[in-house]
Structure formats: C-alpha cells, structure tokens
Amino acid sequence: MDPTRRRIRKIDRDAQRFVARALDNTNLSLSDYDMIHTVEHRPGITQEDLRRKYAQDKSTIARRAAKLEAQGYLERRPHPDDKRRKQLFITEKGRAVRNAKVDAETFYFAWLTAELDQEELSALCPLLDRLQLRSRDERRQDFVHLLETYARTHPHEET
C-alpha cells in the first residue's frame, strides 16, 4: 500500500500542467524542456549519452535534438574525436526558456505553499529534502538497487 497515495506525483503533474499553460507560447513538450535542462547542466553531452539517459532510441533523440536546434534552443556540433557523433550545447534562447520554466515552477510552488504557516513549512521541507536526496542518490546509481528489489518482489510472467 502506498501511504502517499501518489500525492507527490499528482502535485508534480499539476505543476507540469501549470508550467505548460504558463509557457504555451513555446510549443515545447516536457521532454523538450528536460533535454534543454540536461544540455544546460552537461554542455557537450552527446546524443548517445542522451539516448542512454532517457532510454530512448537513437532516431528519437536525433529528431528531438534537430527540432530544438531548428527552433534555436540547442546547437549541435561534431564531436572533436569522432565527427559522426554530435555534441549538444544550449543557446541563449535555450537558457532563457529554461529560466522561464524554472520561474513558472517557482511561482507555482510558492502559490501552493502560501497557505502553510512557518511551523508547517518547517516540518514539511526537511521531510521533502530527505525524500529528494534518497531519490537523487538512487537515480545517480542508475536505480540499480531499486530495480533489483522491484524485480525480486514483482516477478514478470512470461507470455
């Protein structure tokens, strides 16, 4: 039984919907924003690295990168060691849209927590920090422990 009843996910989904509505003039999907965010934090990341990170096929990543490049959010350059590989870099336009997304998220979460008093926020924030750090640490290990536990407790039936 999930004691949170997936409330964190539901709040996140509402936040994403708000951001999409607030930035509706960009025509970008949440996946596009994620790619821009990743490229900003990992300048020169290759399309292959993105393929692995997002567990998507090569052509999907190439199409998304080409679309974001055509729209002026990213720049693709040949890898210095292998001209067949492409490295990605954020443009000023990409940085601006990423900052606009962060601003919209910040606005949403400030609104969401506005009715909480200081005592409630003081109780909530450390708990969210613990959950976020636990999640981040497992993600950085590529979910290896969590996937092992899930596989052990949720065996797949062969069809």
C-alpha positions as CSV (number, residue, x, y, z in Angstrom):
1,M,0.0,0.0,0.0
2,D,1.3,3.4,-0.9
3,P,0.9,5.7,2.1
4,T,1.3,8.8,0.0
5,R,-1.5,7.6,-2.4
6,R,0.8,9.0,-5.1
7,R,0.1,12.6,-3.9
8,I,3.6,13.7,-4.8
9,R,3.2,12.5,-8.4
10,K,-0.2,14.2,-8.6
11,I,1.2,17.5,-7.3
12,D,4.1,17.2,-9.8
13,R,1.6,16.5,-12.7
14,D,-0.4,19.6,-11.7
15,A,2.8,21.7,-11.6
16,Q,3.8,20.4,-15.0
17,R,0.4,21.3,-16.4
18,F,0.6,24.8,-15.0
19,V,4.1,25.3,-16.5
20,A,2.9,24.1,-19.9
21,R,-0.1,26.5,-19.8
22,A,2.1,29.4,-18.5
23,L,4.7,28.8,-21.3
24,D,2.2,27.8,-24.0
25,N,3.9,30.1,-26.5
26,T,6.9,27.9,-26.8
27,N,5.4,24.7,-28.3
28,L,7.8,22.7,-26.3
29,S,6.9,19.4,-24.6
30,L,8.0,18.5,-21.1
31,S,10.5,16.1,-22.7
32,D,11.9,19.0,-24.7
33,Y,12.3,21.1,-21.5
34,D,14.1,18.1,-19.9
35,M,16.5,17.8,-22.8
36,I,17.3,21.6,-22.6
37,H,17.8,21.3,-18.9
38,T,20.2,18.3,-19.3
39,V,22.2,20.0,-22.0
40,E,22.5,23.2,-19.9
41,H,23.9,21.2,-17.0
42,R,26.1,18.9,-19.2
43,P,27.4,21.1,-22.0
44,G,28.8,18.9,-24.8
45,I,26.7,15.9,-23.9
46,T,26.4,13.6,-26.9
47,Q,23.2,12.4,-28.4
48,E,24.3,8.8,-27.4
49,D,24.6,9.9,-23.8
50,L,21.0,11.4,-24.0
51,R,19.8,8.2,-25.6
52,R,21.1,6.2,-22.6
53,K,19.9,8.7,-20.1
54,Y,16.3,8.8,-21.4
55,A,16.2,5.2,-22.5
56,Q,15.0,6.2,-26.0
57,D,16.1,5.1,-29.4
58,K,18.7,6.9,-31.4
59,S,16.4,8.3,-34.0
60,T,14.0,9.8,-31.4
61,I,16.9,11.7,-29.7
62,A,18.2,12.8,-33.1
63,R,14.8,14.1,-34.1
64,R,14.3,16.0,-30.8
65,A,17.8,17.5,-31.0
66,A,17.3,18.5,-34.6
67,K,13.9,20.1,-33.7
68,L,15.4,22.0,-30.7
69,E,18.3,23.1,-32.9
70,A,16.0,24.3,-35.7
71,Q,14.0,26.3,-33.1
72,G,17.2,27.9,-31.8
73,Y,17.3,26.3,-28.3
74,L,20.3,24.0,-28.8
75,E,23.3,23.8,-31.0
76,R,24.7,20.5,-32.3
77,R,28.4,20.3,-33.1
78,P,30.5,17.4,-34.4
79,H,32.4,15.7,-31.6
80,P,36.1,16.6,-31.8
81,D,37.2,12.9,-31.6
82,D,34.5,11.5,-33.9
83,K,32.8,13.6,-36.5
84,R,29.9,11.2,-36.7
85,R,28.9,11.9,-33.1
86,K,27.1,15.1,-32.2
87,Q,27.6,17.1,-29.0
88,L,24.9,19.4,-27.8
89,F,25.2,22.9,-26.3
90,I,22.5,25.3,-25.0
91,T,21.9,28.6,-26.8
92,E,20.9,31.9,-25.1
93,K,17.4,31.2,-26.3
94,G,17.5,27.8,-24.7
95,R,18.8,29.2,-21.4
96,A,16.0,31.9,-21.5
97,V,13.3,29.3,-21.9
98,R,14.8,27.0,-19.3
99,N,14.9,30.0,-16.9
100,A,11.2,30.8,-17.7
101,K,10.3,27.3,-16.9
102,V,12.1,27.5,-13.5
103,D,10.4,30.8,-12.8
104,A,6.9,29.3,-13.6
105,E,7.7,26.3,-11.3
106,T,8.9,28.6,-8.5
107,F,5.7,30.7,-8.8
108,Y,3.5,27.5,-8.7
109,F,5.2,26.1,-5.6
110,A,5.2,29.5,-3.8
111,W,1.4,29.6,-4.5
112,L,0.9,26.0,-3.4
113,T,2.7,26.5,-0.1
114,A,1.3,30.1,0.6
115,E,-1.4,28.8,3.0
116,L,1.1,26.9,5.1
117,D,2.3,28.6,8.2
118,Q,6.0,28.7,9.2
119,E,5.6,25.7,11.6
120,E,4.1,23.6,8.8
121,L,6.8,24.6,6.3
122,S,9.5,23.9,8.9
123,A,8.1,20.4,9.3
124,L,7.5,19.8,5.5
125,C,10.7,21.0,4.0
126,P,13.1,18.7,5.9
127,L,10.9,15.7,5.0
128,L,10.9,16.7,1.3
129,D,14.7,17.1,1.5
130,R,15.1,13.6,2.8
131,L,12.9,12.2,0.1
132,Q,14.6,14.1,-2.7
133,L,18.1,13.2,-1.5
134,R,17.1,9.5,-1.3
135,S,15.6,9.6,-4.8
136,R,18.6,11.5,-6.2
137,D,21.1,9.1,-4.7
138,E,19.3,6.1,-6.2
139,R,19.0,7.8,-9.6
140,R,22.7,8.6,-9.6
141,Q,23.3,4.9,-9.1
142,D,21.0,4.3,-12.1
143,F,18.3,2.8,-9.9
144,V,20.3,-0.4,-9.6
145,H,19.2,-1.3,-6.1
146,L,15.6,-0.2,-6.6
147,L,15.3,-2.2,-9.8
148,E,16.8,-5.3,-8.2
149,T,14.2,-5.1,-5.3
150,Y,11.4,-4.4,-7.7
151,A,12.3,-7.4,-9.9
152,R,12.6,-9.6,-6.9
153,T,9.2,-8.5,-5.5
154,H,7.3,-8.1,-8.8
155,P,8.3,-11.1,-11.0
156,H,7.3,-10.9,-14.6
157,E,5.1,-13.6,-16.0
158,E,6.2,-14.9,-19.4
159,T,3.6,-14.6,-22.1
